[in-house]
Amino acid sequence: MESLAINLQERGYEVIVFTLAHAGLRNFEVKKGIDVYRYGGLYQKISFLFGNPSIRLHPPIGDPLIMRRLKDLVKKERPDVLHVHSSGGWIIYSVLPLKEKLGIPVVVTLHNFGLLCPVLTLTKDEKQCQDILTNKCISCGRQVYGNKSFLVYALLRLNRSQLKRVDRFIAINPYQKKIFVGETGLQDASVVVIPNGIDITEFSSSELLEEKTVTRARIKELEQLGVDPRAKKIVHISSLNANKLGAIEGLINAAPIIVEKFPHTQILMVGDGPLIDYVKQLAKNINERLGKSVIVITGFVKNNEMPRIMMYADIIVGVGRVALEGMACGKPVVIAGTSVGPYGGNYGGIVSELTVNELSTHNFSGRNSHDTTSPEKIANDCIQLLNDERYRSILGRFGREYVERQHDMKEVVQKVDETYRSVILGSNPRKH
């Protein structure tokens, strides 16, 4: 989202970001020339509403404080479009009232299935859910919301009709559009498909050559991370939370199988989250069992440092945006997912010219697969790649070329621009 905002600004838009307050971050700051506002809502102040008080997302109902602050900001800045990202929480329900009051079109990007599913994934019992927004959501949601599961379900069900007030939805892949249109009754034209955009300048394989020439700096940085610069490196990047646990545990438990074939290999687990202590303990257990530091937990890494971390990798294991960024860096990628799709699986395996079209349909999540993520599957694919440097190079070149063709942020921004112009003209034809 940050990359999209920056590229929209470069295209001539004035971009203003409004998001929920986070501990340790200022209510207002300017990042790369973009005004960023962060404010807490009324419901965020009520700790017992949240299963995890440290993660207080916007609930599926309009928040009076958020609506008031948004209204003040919108009146001050007078934007042409309100673009909502549904990546976490349901801030859309504090935005929609402004559409009627102030006559501003609303565009919503669907990053998950949260508008149809309390737990965001649209899966149940390791299969695609067939009981969308029914009372079965209550039992499913208890794992996340506890005894408040009924409330989340009831609000989503009650507010579903409001979705027709949105001027345009952006789905990140055709599968997501198909599900969303089918379940909401929206017209096909109400949902456009625009894939995730990758900044192919920031995530670039060409930078690797420069890194290799700066040997001392490169070695020092790796050693600071606890990584042997001479080791083969498998890099996994994700938030360390329950939704990612299957892939995290799978890769950690794959380590003994991998190092049996390639003893001089290290696995970097990059990311932070509520399960970091649990993940550290898993890694410690494996490292003690192997008698050496095979798994390195880096913790939080800033976004602007991520391309360099990826450049150090021989293999990247991940899903979604991480997979695309790894491909943009010219790295072979293994898709090891957690969210199970309609075919019962979540393990996509090695991204290649033969598999890329099917993998892209489900946003490189592995949900296109019949196979489920396991230590054995991860280990077998990583061993195959480590065993063949030429194959890794071929996959890296293909991945880079694919992202340049399909996910270049410049092309994505152009499509977003066209969507904005469409809703602006549709809502306010006399403005242009």
C-alpha positions as CSV (number, residue, x, y, z in Angstrom):
1,M,0.0,0.0,0.0
2,E,2.9,2.4,0.8
3,S,4.4,1.6,-2.6
4,L,1.1,2.3,-4.3
5,A,0.7,5.6,-2.5
6,I,4.2,6.7,-3.6
7,N,3.7,5.7,-7.2
8,L,0.3,7.5,-7.3
9,Q,2.0,10.6,-6.0
10,E,4.6,10.3,-8.7
11,R,1.8,10.1,-11.2
12,G,0.5,13.5,-10.1
13,Y,-2.0,12.6,-7.4
14,E,-2.0,14.2,-4.0
15,V,-2.2,11.2,-1.7
16,I,-3.3,11.5,2.0
17,V,-3.2,8.3,4.2
18,F,-5.6,7.8,7.1
19,T,-5.1,4.7,9.2
20,L,-5.7,3.5,12.8
21,A,-3.4,4.5,15.6
22,H,-0.6,2.2,16.6
23,A,1.5,2.2,19.7
24,G,4.8,4.0,19.2
25,L,3.7,5.8,16.0
26,R,2.8,9.5,15.9
27,N,-0.7,10.6,15.1
28,F,0.7,12.6,12.2
29,E,3.8,12.4,10.1
30,V,5.0,13.0,6.6
31,K,6.5,10.0,4.9
32,K,8.2,10.4,1.6
33,G,6.1,13.5,0.9
34,I,2.8,11.9,1.9
35,D,0.8,13.1,4.9
36,V,-0.1,10.2,7.2
37,Y,-2.8,10.5,9.8
38,R,-3.2,7.9,12.6
39,Y,-6.1,8.1,15.0
40,G,-7.7,5.7,17.4
41,G,-11.4,4.9,17.4
42,L,-14.0,4.7,20.2
43,Y,-14.0,0.9,20.1
44,Q,-10.2,0.7,20.3
45,K,-10.4,2.2,23.7
46,I,-12.6,-0.8,25.0
47,S,-10.0,-3.5,25.6
48,F,-12.4,-6.3,26.4
49,L,-13.8,-6.2,22.9
50,F,-10.6,-7.7,21.5
51,G,-9.3,-11.3,21.9
52,N,-5.8,-9.9,21.7
53,P,-5.7,-6.4,23.3
54,S,-2.4,-5.7,21.5
55,I,-4.1,-6.0,18.1
56,R,-7.2,-3.7,18.0
57,L,-8.5,-3.7,14.5
58,H,-11.5,-1.7,13.3
59,P,-14.7,-3.7,14.0
60,P,-17.3,-4.5,11.3
61,I,-19.4,-1.4,12.2
62,G,-18.9,2.3,11.9
63,D,-16.8,3.8,14.7
64,P,-18.2,7.3,15.8
65,L,-14.7,8.7,16.5
66,I,-13.2,7.5,13.3
67,M,-16.1,8.8,11.3
68,R,-15.9,12.2,12.9
69,R,-12.1,12.4,12.3
70,L,-12.4,11.2,8.8
71,K,-15.2,13.7,8.1
72,D,-13.1,16.6,9.3
73,L,-10.1,15.4,7.3
74,V,-12.2,14.9,4.1
75,K,-13.8,18.3,4.5
76,K,-10.4,19.9,4.9
77,E,-8.7,18.1,2.0
78,R,-11.7,17.6,-0.4
79,P,-10.4,14.4,-2.1
80,D,-11.8,13.2,-5.4
81,V,-11.8,9.5,-4.3
82,L,-11.8,7.6,-1.0
83,H,-9.7,4.4,-1.5
84,V,-10.2,1.8,1.2
85,H,-7.8,-1.1,1.7
86,S,-9.4,-4.2,3.4
87,S,-6.2,-5.7,4.5
88,G,-7.0,-5.7,8.2
89,G,-10.2,-4.7,10.0
90,W,-13.3,-3.2,8.6
91,I,-12.7,0.6,8.3
92,I,-14.9,0.5,5.2
93,Y,-17.9,0.9,7.5
94,S,-16.6,4.2,8.8
95,V,-15.9,5.4,5.3
96,L,-19.2,4.6,3.5
97,P,-21.3,7.2,5.4
98,L,-19.1,9.9,3.9
99,K,-20.0,8.8,0.4
100,E,-23.6,10.0,0.8
101,K,-22.9,13.0,3.1
102,L,-20.1,14.5,1.0
103,G,-20.7,12.9,-2.4
104,I,-17.3,11.3,-2.8
105,P,-16.9,8.0,-4.7
106,V,-15.5,5.0,-2.8
107,V,-13.1,2.4,-4.2
108,V,-12.2,-0.7,-2.1
109,T,-9.3,-3.1,-2.7
110,L,-10.0,-6.6,-1.5
111,H,-6.8,-8.0,0.1
112,N,-8.6,-10.9,1.7
113,F,-12.1,-12.3,2.2
114,G,-12.9,-10.3,5.4
115,L,-16.1,-8.7,4.0
116,L,-17.5,-12.2,3.8
117,C,-15.7,-14.2,6.5
118,P,-15.0,-13.3,10.1
119,V,-11.6,-15.0,10.1
120,L,-10.7,-13.5,6.7
121,T,-9.6,-16.7,4.9
122,L,-13.0,-18.2,3.7
123,T,-11.8,-21.7,4.8
124,K,-13.2,-24.2,7.3
125,D,-11.8,-27.6,8.3
126,E,-8.9,-27.1,5.8
127,K,-11.3,-26.6,2.8
128,Q,-13.0,-23.7,1.1
129,C,-16.0,-22.7,3.2
130,Q,-19.4,-23.6,1.7
131,D,-21.4,-21.8,4.4
132,I,-20.5,-18.2,3.8
133,L,-22.0,-15.8,6.4
134,T,-24.2,-18.4,8.0
135,N,-24.5,-19.2,11.7
136,K,-21.7,-21.7,11.3
137,C,-19.4,-18.7,11.2
138,I,-19.9,-18.4,15.0
139,S,-18.2,-21.6,15.9
140,C,-15.5,-21.0,13.3
141,G,-14.8,-17.5,14.6
142,R,-14.4,-18.6,18.2
143,Q,-10.8,-19.5,17.6
144,V,-10.1,-15.8,16.9
145,Y,-12.8,-13.8,18.8
146,G,-13.8,-16.1,21.6
147,N,-17.3,-15.4,23.0
148,K,-17.5,-12.3,20.8
149,S,-17.7,-14.4,17.7
150,F,-21.5,-14.1,17.4
151,L,-21.2,-10.3,17.5
152,V,-18.6,-10.2,14.6
153,Y,-20.7,-12.6,12.5
154,A,-24.0,-10.7,13.2
155,L,-22.4,-7.3,12.2
156,L,-20.9,-8.7,9.0
157,R,-24.2,-10.3,8.1
158,L,-26.1,-7.1,8.9
159,N,-23.7,-4.8,7.0
160,R,-23.4,-7.0,3.9
161,S,-26.1,-5.0,2.1
162,Q,-23.9,-1.8,2.5
163,L,-21.3,-3.2,0.1
164,K,-23.5,-2.3,-2.8
165,R,-22.9,1.4,-2.0
166,V,-19.2,1.0,-3.0
167,D,-18.5,2.5,-6.4
168,R,-15.9,-0.1,-7.4
169,F,-14.1,-3.0,-5.9
170,I,-10.6,-4.1,-6.9
171,A,-9.9,-7.8,-6.6
172,I,-6.3,-8.9,-6.7
173,N,-7.0,-12.0,-8.8
174,P,-9.8,-13.5,-10.9
175,Y,-10.6,-16.2,-8.3
176,Q,-11.3,-13.5,-5.6
177,K,-13.6,-11.7,-8.0
178,K,-15.5,-14.8,-8.9
179,I,-16.2,-15.6,-5.2
180,F,-17.0,-12.0,-4.3
181,V,-19.4,-11.4,-7.1
182,G,-21.1,-14.7,-6.6
183,E,-21.7,-14.2,-2.9
184,T,-22.7,-10.5,-2.9
185,G,-24.9,-10.4,-6.0
186,L,-22.9,-7.4,-7.3
187,Q,-22.7,-6.8,-11.1
188,D,-19.6,-8.2,-12.7
189,A,-18.5,-4.7,-13.8
190,S,-18.6,-3.6,-10.1
191,V,-15.4,-5.6,-9.5
192,V,-12.2,-5.1,-11.5
193,V,-9.1,-7.2,-11.3
194,I,-5.9,-5.4,-10.7
195,P,-3.0,-7.6,-9.4
196,N,-0.6,-6.6,-6.6
197,G,2.0,-4.2,-7.9
198,I,5.7,-4.6,-7.2
199,D,8.3,-1.8,-7.5
200,I,10.6,-3.5,-9.9
201,T,13.3,-0.9,-9.3
202,E,13.4,-1.4,-5.6
203,F,13.1,-5.2,-5.9
204,S,15.7,-5.8,-8.6
205,S,18.0,-8.6,-9.5
206,S,20.5,-6.1,-10.9
207,E,21.3,-4.9,-7.4
208,L,22.8,-8.3,-6.6
209,L,25.9,-7.6,-8.7
210,E,26.5,-4.4,-6.8
211,E,26.1,-6.2,-3.5
212,K,28.7,-8.9,-4.4
213,T,31.3,-6.2,-5.1
214,V,30.9,-4.7,-1.7
215,T,32.2,-7.9,0.0
216,R,33.2,-6.5,3.4
217,A,30.0,-4.6,4.0
218,R,27.9,-7.6,2.9
219,I,29.8,-10.0,5.1
220,K,29.5,-7.6,8.1
221,E,25.7,-7.2,7.6
222,L,25.2,-10.9,7.4
223,E,27.3,-11.6,10.5
224,Q,25.3,-9.0,12.4
225,L,22.2,-11.1,11.5
226,G,23.9,-14.2,12.8
227,V,24.3,-15.6,9.3
228,D,27.4,-17.3,7.9
229,P,28.1,-15.4,4.6
230,R,29.4,-18.7,3.0
231,A,26.3,-20.7,3.8
232,K,23.5,-21.5,1.4
233,K,20.6,-19.3,2.5
234,I,16.9,-20.1,2.5
235,V,14.8,-17.0,3.4
236,H,11.2,-17.1,4.7
237,I,9.4,-13.8,5.2
238,S,6.0,-13.5,6.9
239,S,4.3,-12.2,10.0
240,L,4.6,-14.7,12.8
241,N,1.0,-15.3,13.7
242,A,-1.4,-18.2,13.9
243,N,-2.6,-17.7,10.3
244,K,1.0,-18.4,9.0
245,L,1.9,-21.2,11.5
246,G,1.6,-24.1,9.1
247,A,4.3,-22.8,6.8
248,I,6.5,-21.6,9.6
249,E,6.5,-24.9,11.4
250,G,6.8,-26.8,8.1
251,L,10.0,-24.9,7.1
252,I,11.6,-25.1,10.6
253,N,10.9,-28.9,10.7
254,A,12.3,-29.3,7.2
255,A,15.7,-28.0,8.4
256,P,17.1,-31.4,9.5
257,I,16.1,-33.0,6.2
258,I,17.7,-30.2,4.2
259,V,21.0,-30.0,6.2
260,E,21.4,-33.8,5.9
261,K,21.9,-33.2,2.2
262,F,23.4,-29.7,2.3
263,P,25.1,-29.3,5.7
264,H,26.3,-25.8,5.1
265,T,22.8,-24.3,4.8
266,Q,21.0,-21.7,7.0
267,I,17.3,-20.8,7.1
268,L,16.4,-17.1,7.9
269,M,13.0,-16.6,9.4
270,V,12.3,-12.9,8.7
271,G,9.4,-11.2,10.5
272,D,7.7,-10.4,13.8
273,G,4.4,-11.1,15.4
274,P,2.6,-12.5,18.5
275,L,4.1,-16.0,18.0
276,I,7.7,-14.9,17.8
277,D,8.6,-16.4,21.2
278,Y,7.1,-19.7,20.2
279,V,8.9,-19.6,16.8
280,K,12.2,-18.8,18.6
281,Q,11.7,-21.8,20.8
282,L,11.0,-24.1,17.9
283,A,14.2,-22.8,16.2
284,K,16.2,-23.3,19.4
285,N,15.0,-26.9,19.7
286,I,16.1,-27.7,16.1
287,N,19.4,-25.9,16.4
288,E,20.2,-27.8,19.6
289,R,19.2,-31.1,18.0
290,L,21.5,-30.4,15.0
291,G,24.3,-28.9,17.2
292,K,24.7,-25.7,15.2
293,S,22.8,-22.6,14.2
294,V,20.8,-23.6,11.2
295,I,17.7,-21.5,11.8
296,V,18.2,-17.8,12.4
297,I,15.2,-15.6,13.6
298,T,15.9,-12.1,12.5
299,G,12.8,-10.5,14.0
300,F,11.4,-7.3,12.5
301,V,13.0,-6.0,9.4
302,K,12.1,-2.6,7.9
303,N,10.4,-2.6,4.5
304,N,13.2,-0.6,2.9
305,E,15.7,-3.3,4.1
306,M,13.7,-6.2,2.6
307,P,15.1,-6.1,-0.9
308,R,18.6,-6.6,0.4
309,I,17.6,-9.5,2.7
310,M,16.0,-11.1,-0.4
311,M,19.2,-10.6,-2.4
312,Y,21.1,-12.6,0.1
313,A,18.9,-15.6,-0.5
314,D,19.5,-18.7,-2.6
315,I,15.9,-19.7,-2.2
316,I,12.8,-17.7,-1.0
317,V,9.9,-19.5,0.7
318,G,6.7,-17.5,1.0
319,V,3.4,-16.6,-0.4
320,G,1.6,-13.6,-2.0
321,R,3.6,-10.4,-2.2
322,V,6.7,-12.0,-0.7
323,A,6.7,-14.5,-3.6
324,L,6.4,-11.7,-6.2
325,E,9.1,-9.6,-4.6
326,G,11.4,-12.6,-4.5
327,M,10.8,-13.3,-8.1
328,A,11.4,-9.6,-8.9
329,C,14.8,-10.0,-7.2
330,G,15.6,-12.9,-9.6
331,K,15.3,-15.6,-6.9
332,P,13.7,-19.1,-7.2
333,V,10.6,-19.2,-5.0
334,V,8.8,-22.0,-3.2
335,I,5.1,-21.4,-2.4
336,A,4.3,-22.9,1.1
337,G,1.0,-21.6,2.2
338,T,-1.4,-22.0,5.1
339,S,-4.8,-21.0,3.9
340,V,-6.4,-24.1,2.3
341,G,-8.2,-23.6,-1.0
342,P,-11.0,-25.2,-2.9
343,Y,-8.9,-28.2,-3.9
344,G,-7.9,-29.0,-0.3
345,G,-4.3,-27.8,-0.5
346,N,-2.0,-24.9,0.3
347,Y,1.3,-26.0,-1.1
348,G,2.2,-24.6,-4.4
349,G,5.8,-25.7,-4.7
350,I,8.4,-24.3,-7.0
351,V,7.3,-21.3,-9.1
352,S,8.2,-22.1,-12.7
353,E,7.0,-21.4,-16.3
354,L,4.8,-24.5,-16.1
355,T,3.1,-23.6,-12.8
356,V,3.0,-19.8,-12.7
357,N,-0.4,-19.3,-14.4
358,E,-2.2,-21.7,-12.0
359,L,-0.4,-20.3,-9.0
360,S,-1.2,-16.7,-10.0
361,T,-5.0,-17.5,-10.1
362,H,-4.8,-17.8,-6.3
363,N,-2.4,-15.0,-5.7
364,F,0.6,-17.3,-5.2
365,S,-0.9,-18.6,-2.0
366,G,-0.9,-22.3,-2.9
367,R,-4.7,-22.5,-2.7
368,N,-4.7,-23.9,-6.2
369,S,-3.1,-27.1,-5.0
370,H,-4.3,-30.6,-3.8
371,D,-1.2,-30.9,-1.6
372,T,-0.9,-29.5,1.9
373,T,2.3,-27.9,3.3
374,S,4.6,-30.3,5.1
375,P,8.3,-30.4,6.1
376,E,8.9,-33.2,3.6
377,K,7.5,-31.2,0.6
378,I,9.4,-28.1,1.5
379,A,12.6,-30.0,2.1
380,N,12.3,-31.9,-1.2
381,D,11.8,-28.8,-3.3
382,C,14.6,-26.9,-1.5
383,I,17.0,-29.8,-2.0
384,Q,16.2,-29.9,-5.7
385,L,16.9,-26.2,-6.0
386,L,20.1,-26.3,-3.9
387,N,21.3,-29.2,-6.0
388,D,21.1,-27.4,-9.3
389,E,22.5,-23.9,-9.5
390,R,21.7,-23.6,-13.3
391,Y,18.1,-24.4,-12.6
392,R,18.0,-21.7,-9.9
393,S,19.4,-19.2,-12.3
394,I,16.8,-20.2,-15.0
395,L,13.9,-19.8,-12.5
396,G,15.3,-16.5,-11.3
397,R,15.4,-15.0,-14.8
398,F,12.0,-16.3,-15.5
399,G,10.5,-14.9,-12.3
400,R,12.0,-11.5,-12.9
401,E,10.6,-11.3,-16.4
402,Y,7.2,-12.5,-15.3
403,V,6.9,-9.8,-12.6
404,E,8.1,-7.2,-15.1
405,R,5.3,-8.2,-17.5
406,Q,2.4,-8.9,-15.0
407,H,3.1,-6.9,-11.8
408,D,5.1,-3.8,-12.6
409,M,3.8,-1.1,-10.2
410,K,3.8,1.4,-13.0
411,E,1.3,-0.6,-14.9
412,V,-0.8,-1.3,-11.8
413,V,-0.9,2.4,-10.9
414,Q,-2.2,3.1,-14.4
415,K,-5.0,0.7,-13.9
416,V,-5.8,2.2,-10.5
417,D,-5.8,5.6,-12.2
418,E,-8.3,4.4,-14.8
419,T,-10.5,3.1,-12.0
420,Y,-10.4,6.4,-10.2
421,R,-11.3,8.3,-13.4
422,S,-14.1,5.9,-14.1
423,V,-15.8,6.4,-10.7
424,I,-15.2,10.1,-10.6
425,L,-16.8,10.6,-14.0
426,G,-19.6,8.3,-13.0
427,S,-20.3,10.1,-9.8
428,N,-19.5,13.7,-10.9
429,P,-19.6,13.9,-14.7
430,R,-19.6,17.7,-14.7
431,K,-16.2,17.8,-12.9
432,H,-14.3,16.8,-16.1
